[in-house]
């Protein structure tokens, strides 16, 4: 339901600031939440204490739901758009399969908390890689 509440606001921000900066913000929110959640949960926090961690996760997920597709649609020609969107979807599915398998194996060897923190670190590395590849799109229009 949070996507319905803030989805239109994200579209407005998308057109104002650009897709790449919003994707960087969304990934940063996701990785920060994934890294911080085990720290708060291990301290015996209540569900209200977890709200500052879960809210950025929800907002980051909302940003990341449509922006990669919109960026791919803008960056490809009309002839290759369907192939680009298919490639984006396929790579996401492969990442889901391989990432969850690797996270599960890592959790079995260590702990669930460290696996979640490792996911946050991998997402942070993805942010750094994505930023280096899309530096030309990072002009903020205020």
LUMMI-939577 format. One line per field, with one value per atom (N, C-alpha, C): residue number from 1; x, y negated, z; atom name. Coordinates in nm, 3 decimals. Each point is the difference from the previous one (the first is absolute). Example, Ala and Ser with C-alpha at 12.3 -4.5 7.8 and 13.67 -1.06 7.14 Angstrom:
num c(1 | 1 | 1 | 2 | 2 | 2)
xx c(1.319 | -0.089 | 0.090 | -0.035 | 0.082 | -0.077)
yy c(0.569 | -0.119 | -0.120 | -0.105 | -0.119 | -0.109)
zz c(0.780 | 0.000 | 0.000 | -0.072 | 0.006 | 0.073)
atome c(N | CA | C | N | CA | C)
***
This chain:
num c(1 | 1 | 1 | 2 | 2 | 2 | 3 | 3 | 3 | 4 | 4 | 4 | 5 | 5 | 5 | 6 | 6 | 6 | 7 | 7 | 7 | 8 | 8 | 8 | 9 | 9 | 9 | 10 | 10 | 10 | 11 | 11 | 11 | 12 | 12 | 12 | 13 | 13 | 13 | 14 | 14 | 14 | 15 | 15 | 15 | 16 | 16 | 16 | 17 | 17 | 17 | 18 | 18 | 18 | 19 | 19 | 19 | 20 | 20 | 20 | 21 | 21 | 21 | 22 | 22 | 22 | 23 | 23 | 23 | 24 | 24 | 24 | 25 | 25 | 25 | 26 | 26 | 26 | 27 | 27 | 27 | 28 | 28 | 28 | 29 | 29 | 29 | 30 | 30 | 30 | 31 | 31 | 31 | 32 | 32 | 32 | 33 | 33 | 33 | 34 | 34 | 34 | 35 | 35 | 35 | 36 | 36 | 36 | 37 | 37 | 37 | 38 | 38 | 38 | 39 | 39 | 39 | 40 | 40 | 40 | 41 | 41 | 41 | 42 | 42 | 42 | 43 | 43 | 43 | 44 | 44 | 44 | 45 | 45 | 45 | 46 | 46 | 46 | 47 | 47 | 47 | 48 | 48 | 48 | 49 | 49 | 49 | 50 | 50 | 50 | 51 | 51 | 51 | 52 | 52 | 52 | 53 | 53 | 53 | 54 | 54 | 54 | 55 | 55 | 55 | 56 | 56 | 56 | 57 | 57 | 57 | 58 | 58 | 58 | 59 | 59 | 59 | 60 | 60 | 60 | 61 | 61 | 61 | 62 | 62 | 62 | 63 | 63 | 63 | 64 | 64 | 64 | 65 | 65 | 65 | 66 | 66 | 66 | 67 | 67 | 67 | 68 | 68 | 68 | 69 | 69 | 69 | 70 | 70 | 70 | 71 | 71 | 71 | 72 | 72 | 72 | 73 | 73 | 73 | 74 | 74 | 74 | 75 | 75 | 75 | 76 | 76 | 76 | 77 | 77 | 77 | 78 | 78 | 78 | 79 | 79 | 79 | 80 | 80 | 80 | 81 | 81 | 81 | 82 | 82 | 82 | 83 | 83 | 83 | 84 | 84 | 84 | 85 | 85 | 85 | 86 | 86 | 86 | 87 | 87 | 87 | 88 | 88 | 88 | 89 | 89 | 89 | 90 | 90 | 90 | 91 | 91 | 91 | 92 | 92 | 92 | 93 | 93 | 93 | 94 | 94 | 94 | 95 | 95 | 95 | 96 | 96 | 96 | 97 | 97 | 97 | 98 | 98 | 98 | 99 | 99 | 99 | 100 | 100 | 100 | 101 | 101 | 101 | 102 | 102 | 102 | 103 | 103 | 103 | 104 | 104 | 104 | 105 | 105 | 105 | 106 | 106 | 106 | 107 | 107 | 107 | 108 | 108 | 108 | 109 | 109 | 109 | 110 | 110 | 110 | 111 | 111 | 111 | 112 | 112 | 112 | 113 | 113 | 113 | 114 | 114 | 114 | 115 | 115 | 115 | 116 | 116 | 116 | 117 | 117 | 117 | 118 | 118 | 118 | 119 | 119 | 119 | 120 | 120 | 120 | 121 | 121 | 121 | 122 | 122 | 122 | 123 | 123 | 123 | 124 | 124 | 124 | 125 | 125 | 125 | 126 | 126 | 126 | 127 | 127 | 127 | 128 | 128 | 128 | 129 | 129 | 129 | 130 | 130 | 130 | 131 | 131 | 131 | 132 | 132 | 132 | 133 | 133 | 133 | 134 | 134 | 134 | 135 | 135 | 135 | 136 | 136 | 136 | 137 | 137 | 137 | 138 | 138 | 138 | 139 | 139 | 139 | 140 | 140 | 140 | 141 | 141 | 141 | 142 | 142 | 142)
xx c(0.083 | -0.083 | 0.087 | 0.123 | 0.085 | 0.032 | 0.003 | 0.030 | -0.113 | -0.122 | -0.112 | 0.001 | 0.048 | -0.001 | 0.111 | 0.117 | 0.112 | 0.045 | -0.065 | 0.041 | -0.009 | -0.109 | -0.014 | 0.102 | 0.032 | 0.103 | 0.136 | 0.029 | 0.126 | 0.008 | -0.111 | 0.001 | 0.029 | -0.052 | 0.027 | 0.148 | 0.055 | 0.141 | 0.089 | -0.046 | 0.074 | 0.018 | -0.107 | 0.010 | 0.077 | 0.005 | 0.072 | 0.150 | 0.036 | 0.141 | 0.067 | -0.076 | 0.058 | -0.007 | 0.007 | -0.015 | 0.122 | 0.118 | 0.122 | 0.021 | -0.013 | 0.014 | -0.102 | -0.124 | -0.099 | 0.032 | 0.055 | 0.039 | 0.113 | 0.092 | 0.108 | -0.055 | -0.096 | -0.062 | -0.075 | -0.074 | -0.075 | 0.090 | 0.110 | 0.095 | 0.068 | 0.030 | 0.062 | -0.096 | -0.127 | -0.099 | -0.013 | -0.003 | -0.011 | 0.121 | 0.120 | 0.119 | 0.019 | -0.031 | 0.010 | -0.097 | -0.121 | -0.098 | 0.040 | 0.049 | 0.041 | 0.118 | 0.090 | 0.116 | -0.037 | -0.094 | -0.034 | -0.101 | -0.085 | -0.107 | 0.053 | 0.103 | 0.048 | 0.058 | 0.056 | 0.056 | -0.109 | -0.110 | -0.111 | -0.074 | -0.017 | -0.073 | 0.076 | 0.133 | 0.078 | -0.002 | -0.039 | -0.008 | -0.135 | -0.085 | -0.131 | -0.096 | 0.007 | -0.086 | -0.144 | -0.092 | -0.141 | -0.029 | -0.120 | -0.035 | -0.001 | -0.033 | 0.003 | 0.143 | 0.094 | 0.141 | 0.052 | -0.061 | 0.045 | -0.059 | -0.095 | -0.064 | 0.100 | 0.098 | 0.096 | 0.085 | 0.007 | 0.075 | -0.092 | -0.123 | -0.090 | -0.060 | -0.018 | -0.055 | 0.094 | 0.130 | 0.089 | 0.006 | -0.013 | -0.002 | -0.121 | -0.116 | -0.121 | 0.010 | 0.052 | 0.015 | 0.104 | 0.109 | 0.102 | -0.054 | -0.082 | -0.062 | -0.094 | -0.074 | -0.090 | 0.077 | 0.110 | 0.082 | 0.056 | 0.043 | 0.067 | -0.096 | -0.131 | -0.093 | -0.013 | -0.008 | -0.026 | 0.116 | 0.089 | 0.107 | 0.094 | 0.042 | 0.087 | -0.068 | -0.129 | -0.072 | -0.012 | -0.030 | -0.012 | 0.134 | 0.108 | 0.133 | 0.036 | -0.029 | 0.029 | -0.082 | -0.126 | -0.084 | 0.051 | 0.054 | 0.052 | 0.134 | 0.082 | 0.135 | 0.011 | -0.105 | 0.006 | -0.082 | 0.029 | -0.080 | -0.131 | -0.095 | -0.130 | 0.010 | 0.097 | 0.017 | 0.055 | 0.085 | 0.063 | -0.057 | -0.108 | -0.056 | -0.051 | -0.071 | -0.053 | 0.113 | 0.106 | 0.115 | 0.069 | 0.014 | 0.062 | -0.082 | -0.132 | -0.085 | -0.001 | 0.006 | 0.009 | 0.131 | 0.108 | 0.131 | 0.001 | -0.062 | -0.008 | -0.079 | -0.111 | -0.082 | 0.073 | 0.067 | 0.072 | 0.116 | 0.073 | 0.111 | -0.052 | -0.114 | -0.060 | -0.041 | -0.056 | -0.039 | 0.121 | 0.105 | 0.123 | 0.061 | -0.002 | 0.052 | -0.080 | -0.131 | -0.084 | 0.032 | 0.016 | 0.031 | 0.139 | 0.100 | 0.138 | 0.025 | -0.057 | 0.021 | -0.062 | -0.121 | -0.064 | 0.071 | 0.050 | 0.076 | 0.130 | 0.071 | 0.124 | -0.026 | -0.107 | -0.033 | -0.038 | -0.076 | -0.036 | 0.121 | 0.092 | 0.122 | 0.084 | 0.009 | 0.077 | -0.065 | -0.134 | -0.071 | 0.021 | 0.006 | 0.027 | 0.139 | 0.096 | 0.139 | 0.021 | -0.072 | 0.021 | -0.129 | -0.079 | -0.128 | -0.089 | -0.128 | -0.094 | 0.033 | 0.041 | 0.032 | 0.118 | 0.104 | 0.116 | -0.033 | -0.090 | -0.041 | -0.076 | -0.087 | -0.073 | 0.094 | 0.099 | 0.098 | 0.085 | 0.031 | 0.075 | -0.081 | -0.131 | -0.085 | 0.007 | 0.001 | 0.015 | 0.132 | 0.107 | 0.131 | 0.006 | -0.061 | -0.002 | -0.082 | -0.111 | -0.079 | 0.079 | 0.078 | 0.086 | 0.105 | 0.058 | 0.096 | -0.068 | -0.125 | -0.076 | -0.023 | -0.026 | -0.019 | 0.126 | 0.115 | 0.127 | 0.025 | -0.025 | 0.019 | -0.096 | -0.127 | -0.101 | 0.033 | 0.047 | 0.037 | 0.117 | 0.098 | 0.115 | -0.039 | -0.099 | -0.044 | -0.095 | -0.067 | -0.103 | 0.030 | 0.125 | 0.040 | -0.057 | -0.019 | -0.048 | -0.145 | -0.076 | -0.140 | -0.021 | 0.106 | -0.015 | -0.009 | -0.056 | -0.019 | -0.135 | 0.004 | -0.122 | -0.056 | -0.128 | -0.068 | -0.086 | 0.040 | -0.074 | -0.082)
yy c(0.119 | -0.119 | -0.126 | 0.011 | -0.119 | -0.048 | 0.091 | -0.040 | -0.085 | 0.028 | -0.081 | -0.136 | -0.008 | -0.127 | -0.094 | 0.054 | -0.087 | 0.017 | 0.088 | 0.024 | -0.122 | -0.076 | -0.120 | -0.105 | -0.009 | -0.093 | 0.037 | 0.131 | 0.045 | -0.035 | 0.008 | -0.037 | -0.148 | -0.084 | -0.143 | -0.025 | 0.065 | -0.017 | 0.054 | 0.108 | 0.059 | -0.101 | -0.070 | -0.096 | -0.124 | -0.030 | -0.119 | 0.025 | 0.112 | 0.027 | 0.098 | 0.082 | 0.099 | 0.139 | 0.098 | 0.138 | 0.053 | -0.034 | 0.053 | -0.051 | -0.129 | -0.043 | 0.064 | 0.016 | 0.065 | 0.147 | 0.067 | 0.139 | 0.011 | -0.094 | 0.001 | -0.021 | -0.090 | -0.023 | 0.125 | 0.063 | 0.120 | 0.114 | 0.022 | 0.106 | -0.030 | -0.126 | -0.038 | 0.026 | -0.032 | 0.027 | 0.151 | 0.078 | 0.145 | 0.059 | -0.037 | 0.060 | -0.045 | -0.125 | -0.046 | 0.073 | 0.024 | 0.072 | 0.145 | 0.064 | 0.140 | 0.015 | -0.096 | 0.008 | -0.030 | -0.092 | -0.044 | 0.089 | 0.067 | 0.080 | 0.105 | 0.079 | 0.098 | -0.063 | -0.119 | -0.067 | -0.038 | -0.054 | -0.037 | 0.123 | 0.100 | 0.120 | 0.074 | -0.002 | 0.070 | -0.071 | -0.128 | -0.073 | 0.017 | 0.085 | 0.024 | -0.115 | -0.061 | -0.114 | 0.045 | -0.090 | 0.027 | -0.037 | 0.030 | -0.030 | -0.150 | -0.082 | -0.144 | -0.052 | 0.068 | -0.040 | 0.031 | 0.097 | 0.039 | -0.088 | -0.086 | -0.085 | -0.089 | -0.061 | -0.081 | 0.081 | 0.131 | 0.086 | 0.050 | 0.036 | 0.058 | -0.104 | -0.122 | -0.105 | -0.033 | -0.022 | -0.020 | 0.122 | 0.119 | 0.120 | -0.002 | -0.038 | -0.006 | -0.110 | -0.115 | -0.108 | 0.034 | 0.063 | 0.042 | 0.104 | 0.091 | 0.100 | -0.065 | -0.101 | -0.072 | -0.068 | -0.063 | -0.067 | 0.101 | 0.114 | 0.098 | 0.088 | -0.011 | 0.083 | -0.042 | -0.130 | -0.043 | -0.074 | -0.058 | -0.081 | 0.076 | 0.124 | 0.070 | 0.024 | 0.035 | 0.020 | -0.130 | -0.108 | -0.129 | -0.045 | 0.024 | -0.035 | 0.083 | 0.128 | 0.086 | -0.044 | -0.035 | -0.044 | -0.131 | -0.088 | -0.127 | 0.016 | 0.094 | 0.013 | 0.087 | 0.072 | 0.089 | -0.059 | 0.045 | -0.041 | 0.078 | -0.047 | 0.067 | 0.142 | 0.023 | 0.133 | 0.100 | -0.045 | 0.091 | -0.012 | -0.075 | -0.022 | 0.130 | 0.081 | 0.125 | 0.094 | 0.003 | 0.084 | -0.051 | -0.132 | -0.057 | 0.026 | -0.016 | 0.027 | 0.148 | 0.087 | 0.143 | 0.035 | -0.061 | 0.024 | -0.049 | -0.115 | -0.052 | 0.095 | 0.050 | 0.093 | 0.132 | 0.051 | 0.126 | -0.013 | -0.109 | -0.020 | -0.015 | -0.065 | -0.009 | 0.135 | 0.084 | 0.134 | 0.086 | -0.010 | 0.073 | -0.049 | -0.130 | -0.055 | 0.047 | 0.011 | 0.050 | 0.145 | 0.082 | 0.142 | 0.019 | -0.059 | 0.019 | -0.072 | -0.119 | -0.076 | 0.067 | 0.052 | 0.067 | 0.131 | 0.070 | 0.122 | -0.031 | -0.102 | -0.039 | -0.052 | -0.078 | -0.050 | 0.113 | 0.097 | 0.115 | 0.082 | 0.021 | 0.075 | -0.077 | -0.132 | -0.083 | 0.000 | -0.001 | 0.003 | 0.134 | 0.109 | 0.130 | 0.008 | -0.063 | 0.003 | -0.096 | -0.111 | -0.100 | -0.019 | -0.100 | -0.025 | -0.079 | -0.004 | -0.075 | -0.148 | -0.050 | -0.142 | -0.038 | 0.081 | -0.032 | 0.014 | 0.092 | 0.012 | -0.124 | -0.053 | -0.121 | -0.119 | -0.007 | -0.108 | 0.016 | 0.122 | 0.023 | -0.046 | 0.022 | -0.051 | -0.152 | -0.065 | -0.145 | -0.045 | 0.073 | -0.035 | 0.024 | 0.108 | 0.027 | -0.107 | -0.042 | -0.107 | -0.130 | -0.027 | -0.119 | 0.006 | 0.118 | 0.016 | -0.022 | 0.043 | -0.022 | -0.149 | -0.073 | -0.145 | -0.066 | 0.040 | -0.058 | 0.032 | 0.124 | 0.039 | -0.076 | -0.008 | -0.069 | -0.148 | -0.062 | -0.141 | -0.022 | 0.087 | -0.017 | 0.017 | 0.083 | 0.023 | -0.109 | -0.070 | -0.097 | -0.140 | -0.034 | -0.130 | -0.115 | 0.018 | -0.106 | -0.040 | 0.089 | -0.027 | -0.066 | -0.033 | -0.046 | -0.151 | -0.069 | -0.144 | -0.023 | -0.047 | -0.029 | -0.134 | 0.000 | -0.123 | -0.046 | -0.106 | -0.048 | -0.121)
zz c(0.000 | 0.000 | 0.000 | 0.053 | 0.003 | -0.140 | -0.099 | -0.137 | -0.056 | 0.037 | -0.046 | 0.065 | 0.123 | 0.071 | -0.047 | -0.028 | -0.037 | -0.144 | -0.076 | -0.138 | -0.088 | 0.011 | -0.084 | 0.039 | 0.127 | 0.046 | -0.057 | -0.008 | -0.057 | -0.148 | -0.072 | -0.142 | -0.017 | 0.088 | -0.006 | 0.027 | 0.101 | 0.032 | -0.112 | -0.064 | -0.110 | -0.112 | -0.036 | -0.109 | 0.042 | 0.128 | 0.046 | 0.015 | 0.062 | 0.031 | -0.096 | -0.070 | -0.089 | 0.061 | -0.087 | 0.045 | 0.073 | -0.049 | 0.060 | 0.143 | 0.027 | 0.140 | 0.094 | -0.048 | 0.086 | 0.022 | -0.102 | 0.019 | 0.101 | -0.002 | 0.099 | 0.141 | 0.013 | 0.130 | 0.046 | -0.092 | 0.035 | 0.043 | -0.074 | 0.037 | 0.133 | 0.024 | 0.127 | 0.116 | -0.019 | 0.105 | 0.025 | -0.106 | 0.015 | 0.071 | -0.044 | 0.059 | 0.145 | 0.029 | 0.139 | 0.092 | -0.050 | 0.080 | 0.021 | -0.107 | 0.012 | 0.096 | -0.001 | 0.087 | 0.145 | 0.022 | 0.136 | 0.071 | -0.074 | 0.062 | 0.098 | -0.034 | 0.097 | 0.126 | -0.013 | 0.119 | 0.097 | -0.051 | 0.089 | 0.052 | -0.084 | 0.043 | 0.109 | -0.006 | 0.101 | 0.135 | 0.001 | 0.126 | 0.068 | -0.055 | 0.060 | -0.021 | -0.115 | -0.029 | -0.024 | 0.030 | -0.028 | -0.145 | -0.045 | -0.140 | -0.027 | 0.098 | -0.022 | -0.012 | 0.064 | -0.015 | -0.140 | -0.066 | -0.133 | -0.110 | 0.033 | -0.100 | -0.075 | 0.067 | -0.077 | -0.097 | 0.019 | -0.093 | -0.111 | 0.035 | -0.098 | -0.094 | 0.045 | -0.086 | -0.117 | 0.023 | -0.116 | -0.092 | 0.056 | -0.084 | -0.093 | 0.054 | -0.081 | -0.106 | 0.036 | -0.097 | -0.107 | 0.041 | -0.097 | -0.096 | 0.050 | -0.087 | -0.100 | 0.044 | -0.089 | -0.112 | 0.035 | -0.101 | -0.099 | 0.050 | -0.085 | -0.080 | 0.021 | -0.075 | -0.146 | -0.026 | -0.137 | -0.066 | 0.076 | -0.060 | -0.092 | 0.031 | -0.096 | -0.134 | 0.003 | -0.126 | -0.079 | 0.069 | -0.068 | -0.057 | 0.075 | -0.050 | -0.122 | 0.003 | -0.114 | -0.122 | 0.021 | -0.111 | -0.060 | 0.083 | -0.051 | -0.070 | 0.044 | -0.052 | -0.125 | -0.035 | -0.117 | -0.114 | -0.120 | -0.115 | 0.001 | -0.076 | -0.001 | -0.057 | -0.089 | -0.057 | 0.101 | 0.090 | 0.097 | 0.141 | 0.015 | 0.134 | 0.062 | -0.075 | 0.058 | 0.039 | -0.080 | 0.035 | 0.126 | 0.012 | 0.120 | 0.125 | -0.010 | 0.116 | 0.037 | -0.101 | 0.028 | 0.068 | -0.046 | 0.062 | 0.144 | 0.025 | 0.136 | 0.090 | -0.049 | 0.078 | 0.025 | -0.103 | 0.014 | 0.098 | -0.008 | 0.094 | 0.143 | 0.016 | 0.134 | 0.055 | -0.087 | 0.043 | 0.036 | -0.081 | 0.031 | 0.131 | 0.019 | 0.125 | 0.121 | -0.018 | 0.109 | 0.033 | -0.103 | 0.023 | 0.058 | -0.063 | 0.047 | 0.132 | 0.015 | 0.123 | 0.121 | -0.016 | 0.114 | 0.034 | -0.102 | 0.026 | 0.074 | -0.045 | 0.067 | 0.141 | 0.017 | 0.134 | 0.095 | -0.051 | 0.083 | 0.040 | -0.094 | 0.033 | 0.100 | -0.018 | 0.093 | 0.138 | 0.005 | 0.129 | 0.070 | -0.077 | 0.062 | 0.059 | -0.066 | 0.049 | 0.116 | 0.001 | 0.105 | 0.080 | -0.036 | 0.067 | -0.095 | 0.033 | -0.083 | 0.001 | 0.117 | 0.011 | -0.089 | 0.001 | -0.083 | -0.148 | -0.036 | -0.140 | -0.045 | 0.087 | -0.035 | -0.012 | 0.089 | -0.011 | -0.125 | -0.039 | -0.124 | -0.121 | 0.003 | -0.107 | -0.009 | 0.115 | 0.001 | -0.059 | 0.031 | -0.056 | -0.150 | -0.046 | -0.144 | -0.072 | 0.060 | -0.060 | -0.004 | 0.105 | -0.001 | -0.109 | -0.021 | -0.110 | -0.134 | -0.012 | -0.123 | -0.022 | 0.107 | -0.011 | -0.054 | 0.052 | -0.044 | -0.147 | -0.040 | -0.140 | -0.090 | 0.039 | -0.080 | -0.013 | 0.107 | -0.005 | -0.096 | 0.005 | -0.089 | -0.146 | -0.028 | -0.138 | -0.050 | 0.089 | -0.039 | 0.051 | 0.010 | 0.054 | -0.081 | -0.131 | -0.086 | 0.031 | 0.064 | 0.029 | 0.137 | 0.069 | 0.139 | 0.015 | -0.094 | 0.015 | 0.066 | 0.124 | 0.074 | -0.048 | -0.032 | -0.040 | 0.117 | 0.064 | 0.118 | -0.037)
atome c(N | CA | C | N | CA | C | N | CA | C | N | CA | C | N | CA | C | N | CA | C | N | CA | C | N | CA | C | N | CA | C | N | CA | C | N | CA | C | N | CA | C | N | CA | C | N | CA | C | N | CA | C | N | CA | C | N | CA | C | N | CA | C | N | CA | C | N | CA | C | N | CA | C | N | CA | C | N | CA | C | N | CA | C | N | CA | C | N | CA | C | N | CA | C | N | CA | C | N | CA | C | N | CA | C | N | CA | C | N | CA | C | N | CA | C | N | CA | C | N | CA | C | N | CA | C | N | CA | C | N | CA | C | N | CA | C | N | CA | C | N | CA | C | N | CA | C | N | CA | C | N | CA | C | N | CA | C | N | CA | C | N | CA | C | N | CA | C | N | CA | C | N | CA | C | N | CA | C | N | CA | C | N | CA | C | N | CA | C | N | CA | C | N | CA | C | N | CA | C | N | CA | C | N | CA | C | N | CA | C | N | CA | C | N | CA | C | N | CA | C | N | CA | C | N | CA | C | N | CA | C | N | CA | C | N | CA | C | N | CA | C | N | CA | C | N | CA | C | N | CA | C | N | CA | C | N | CA | C | N | CA | C | N | CA | C | N | CA | C | N | CA | C | N | CA | C | N | CA | C | N | CA | C | N | CA | C | N | CA | C | N | CA | C | N | CA | C | N | CA | C | N | CA | C | N | CA | C | N | CA | C | N | CA | C | N | CA | C | N | CA | C | N | CA | C | N | CA | C | N | CA | C | N | CA | C | N | CA | C | N | CA | C | N | CA | C | N | CA | C | N | CA | C | N | CA | C | N | CA | C | N | CA | C | N | CA | C | N | CA | C | N | CA | C | N | CA | C | N | CA | C | N | CA | C | N | CA | C | N | CA | C | N | CA | C | N | CA | C | N | CA | C | N | CA | C | N | CA | C | N | CA | C | N | CA | C | N | CA | C | N | CA | C | N | CA | C | N | CA | C | N | CA | C | N | CA | C | N | CA | C | N | CA | C | N | CA | C | N | CA | C | N | CA | C | N | CA | C | N | CA | C | N | CA | C | N | CA | C | N | CA | C | N | CA | C | N | CA | C | N | CA | C | N | CA | C | N | CA | C | N | CA | C | N | CA | C)
***
